[in-house]
Amino acid sequence: MLVPSIAALLSSVASTPAAGVVLADDRSPAGERRLPERRHLHERSMRGGGGTLFQRFFPRTPGEQPEVISSPLEHALPNVDDGGLGKAYTSVPEPPRKWDVCVVGAGLSGGVIAERYATLRKQSVLIVEKRRHIAGNCYDFLDDQTGLRLNLYGPHNFHTKLTNVWDYVKRFGRWAHYYHKKLAWSEGRFVPFPLNTETLNTIYDQHLMGANETAAFLAKIAEPCGPGGCSNSEQQSVASVGRAAYNQFYRGYTLKQWGVDPSQLDALVTGRISVRSDFDNRYFTDRYQSQPRDGYTRWMAGILSDPLIDLVLGVDWFDVQQRLAGRCGKLIFTGPIDHYFADSGLPKLTYRSLRFEKLAVLNIGEHGYYQPGTSVNYPEMAVPFTRSTEYKHYPGQPRSNHTVVVRETSGADGEPYYPVPNPRNHALYAKYKALADKEALKGVHFVGRLANYKYFNMDQAIDNALRIFDGLDRDSAPGRPPVKKRKKEHKGGAHEDALHFD
Ligand SMILES: Cc1cc2nc3c(=O)[nH]c(=O)nc-3n(C[C@H](O)[C@H](O)[C@H](O)COP(=O)(O)OP(=O)(O)OC[C@H]3O[C@@H](n4cnc5c(N)ncnc54)[C@H](O)[C@@H]3O)c2cc1C
């Protein structure tokens, strides 16, 4: 759909900013010039409300108007994409072919296990993937319209504290150092998120200078939970950042993301969002933070490149399960656990999903940008989406005269992305897990975020897959050394667990 002007395009987006809001698209909240070398096309609120949220841009040549085209992101999806491997089947090979290991799902979990069996144990592996591409939710591709590399299922930022995981991922491609930063757009201005000293100074009109002052200020505005601890996300957030910041940054975002009030969600949902008592505006504090230079799909192709791995794309396991009976030594299942046990009579687990809208901004110029950073959160209810990502800010992007912003809106229907952490789902998952434990006796193993109904960051998914391989491997060859227990549960900063603030 061609759209003649930004105002017309976005007139459907409601905007009700408070009267007298600060207009901050040229200057950072701290009063310094922001990214002076780049020109941005981004949103700006009207004083007194009533206008469109997006109305100002900086075309490369004066008088030249960029063209803005909006479409669902999945329309950009290319045909079958095995990341350049050139070995994907689109149907299961006929008998008498057999494999030592069959894997359902060509995402990180399935890919890592397949790679281990093929390269370390020289065993044959068949991967069956229902999507037409490899890499699971990390999948990225070059967009025909703009030449930029986009993630189909939301932006992915690699970060880890785990040296074994970092050593592993480096073996399959080049990585570019990258510190992810996030801004939140609220009351007409951009502020760093998660909240840090700069954010607190801006929203509370303070002049806090260091950790002690910030900590003392936070202690003053916080409303501590009772002696029993915080029992939900509202209490937890108010205890951490105070009522005003909760209302401004957490409440609306959580409502939009989860479809329920924070008072109805586990305290852990917001509990692991860090609050910084310094000016550090990196989103993650992990030691290793990088992006694959040639994208996640190419990098995953490296993981799957062993000739002992056969790959079938665009085929649902449940459609070929019968044809493969007796032809797989072991089965590794990385799909949703409740799909595997669909005949068990148990109710379904619930998930949150996302819809992605692609906004291509054409002819903005090679140095033209839409927003001041890669990622912007929108906590206000007046804005229907939760987050926008401008991929051109990522390292390793091809040069382009255009830019693309992808906006995310949450919902209950669609691809299962986020497990919903509530007592009903915890209890139900325990029942599925008991079924899965019995299935393990038949050589079926459940690996990954959908099979474990647990939000894994990429590094956690890799670590988990490596450890499961080690465990299975040791069981099949008892002489092998035991898997070392991890001393402390991995903590990954803001992006954790069921957090969804990824
Ligand atoms: C929106 C979003 C943003 C994220 N951002 C980050 C981030 O910034 N940093 C980070 O570290 N992590 C991030 N993650 C998490 C990351 O995507 C996961 O850690 C990773 O994808 C887990 O890999 P997996 O193989 O377990 O699952 P998946 O990637 O989901 O792979 C499972 C695969 O199994 C396939 N499958 C399912 N059922 C069947 C079937 N019946 N037959 C055949 N195939 C089947 C699926 O199609 C899928 O390809 C994000 C996740 C989401 C949803």
The ligand as a Gaussian input file, in Angstrom:
#p B3LYP/6-31G(d) Opt

LIG

0 1
 C       10.190000     -11.502000      19.838000
 C       11.371000     -12.192000      20.430000
 C       12.543000     -11.479000      20.627000
 C       13.647000     -12.113000      21.206000
 N       14.780000     -11.384000      21.397000
 C       15.842000     -11.976000      21.971000
 C       17.035000     -11.220000      22.216000
 O       17.113000     -10.035000      21.897000
 N       18.083000     -11.853000      22.813000
 C       18.029000     -13.189000      23.177000
 O       19.019000     -13.708000      23.716000
 N       16.917000     -13.924000      22.934000
 C       15.839000     -13.359000      22.345000
 N       14.705000     -14.099000      22.100000
 C       14.704000     -15.537000      22.452000
 C       15.204000     -16.445000      21.309000
 O       14.382000     -16.294000      20.188000
 C       15.182000     -17.885000      21.804000
 O       16.137000     -18.038000      22.818000
 C       15.502000     -18.917000      20.754000
 O       14.793000     -18.702000      19.578000
 C       15.178000     -20.304000      21.292000
 O       15.432000     -21.267000      20.317000
 P       14.566000     -22.602000      20.261000
 O       15.223000     -23.438000      19.234000
 O       14.414000     -23.165000      21.617000
 O       13.117000     -22.144000      19.799000
 P       12.616000     -21.629000      18.392000
 O       13.516000     -20.586000      17.856000
 O       11.187000     -21.277000      18.569000
 O       12.724000     -22.911000      17.448000
 C       11.775000     -23.966000      17.477000
 C       11.518000     -24.394000      16.045000
 O       10.691000     -25.551000      16.036000
 C        9.828000     -25.461000      14.938000
 N        8.667000     -26.333000      15.152000
 C        7.724000     -26.214000      16.111000
 N        6.794000     -27.190000      15.966000
 C        7.168000     -27.919000      14.889000
 C        6.594000     -29.040000      14.227000
 N        5.448000     -29.607000      14.640000
 N        7.216000     -29.537000      13.141000
 C        8.379000     -28.989000      12.691000
 N        8.951000     -27.910000      13.277000
 C        8.359000     -27.390000      14.371000
 C        9.456000     -23.998000      14.909000
 O        8.945000     -23.625000      13.627000
 C       10.776000     -23.324000      15.251000
 O       11.511000     -22.982000      14.093000
 C       13.582000     -13.481000      21.557000
 C       12.400000     -14.199000      21.345000
 C       11.299000     -13.564000      20.804000
 C       10.030000     -14.339000      20.619000

